[in-house]
Amino acid sequence: MKKVLIVFLTILIETGLLWAISVLIRWDLMEFLFLGGVVLFAIPWLFLYSSTHNQNVHNASIRGITGQDTGGVKQFQFRFSPIMVGLVLFMVLSLCLTVFYYYDYF
């Protein structure tokens, strides 16, 4: 139940944030919804990827300079936390809404 609430709150906060940004820059929310969702999903994903990459570079440089084994290189694995599930679900729903809204143009 707690995870479902976190997913719902993530979708609600993301919708509110995108609505506030669309009002601030005076764009229609439907024009901004899907791409804004992709950007908000990319921010934590890139942060997680970057931290894994930086740790791998650090471990490889220590091994190259000193020869000490510092844990080796770890493969980046994307994990679905409730927040990430909310972000992905928001992207899917916003894509469906965008396609439905602009259906006449397809």
N, C-alpha and C positions, 0 to 999 in steps of 0.2 A: 504494500500500500504506500509506503514511504517513497519507493522508487517511482511509482506512477505519479505521485504528487510532484516529485522533482521534475519529471518529464513534462507534465502539464505546466508547471511554473516556468520552465525553460521556454516553452512555446509562447506562453503569455508574455514573458519579459521580452523575448525577441520580437514579438509582434508590436509591443508598445515602443520598443526602441526604434524599430524601422518606421513606425508611424510618426514618431517625434522627428526623426531625421527627414522624412518626406515632407512634413509640414515646414520644417526649418528651411529646406532648400526649395520649397514650393513645387514639388513634383507630385504626381498622382501616385498613391500607394501601390496600385497595381503595376505601374511601370518599374517600381523600385523593389517589389516584394521578393521575387525569386533571386535576383542578383545580390540583393542585400543579405538574403539567407545564405547564399553561397559564400559570401565574404565573411559573415559571422561564423560559419562552419570552418572556413580556412584558417582563421586566426588561431584557435587552439590546436588544430591539427598541425599547422606549421611550427608552432611553439614546441609541441611534443616531438616532432621530427627533428627540429633543430637541436633540442637538448640531447637527444640520442646521438646525433651526428657529432656534436661537439665533444661528448664523452668518448666516442670512438676515436676521434682525432687526437684527443689528449692521451688516451691509452696507447695508441699507435706511436705517438711521438716519444713517450716515455720508454716504450719498448725499443724503439729505434736508437735512442740516445744512450740509455743505460743497460738495456738488455733484460730488465726486470719485467716479469709477467704481471701486469696490473689488472687482469680480468679479461683481456681479449676484446675483440670486436663483437658487439651485440647487434643483432638484426632488429630493425624497427618493426614493432608489431602494434598495430592500431587496436586499441581496446575500447569497447563500447561501454562507457559509463552512462548513467541515466541522463546526464547533461548532453552527452554526444548523441544519444538516442533521440533526445528532444530536438537537437539541431538538425539531425538527418530527417526526422519526421516532419519538421517544419519545412525543410527544403522540398520534400516530396509533396506535401500539401500545397505549398506555394506554387510549385510547378503545375500541379493539377488545376489550381485556381487560375493561373495565368493562361494555360491552354484553353480552359473553359471560357475565360473572359475574352480572349482574342481568337476564338474559334472561327468567327466569320472571315478572318484574314488568312486562314490557312487554305 
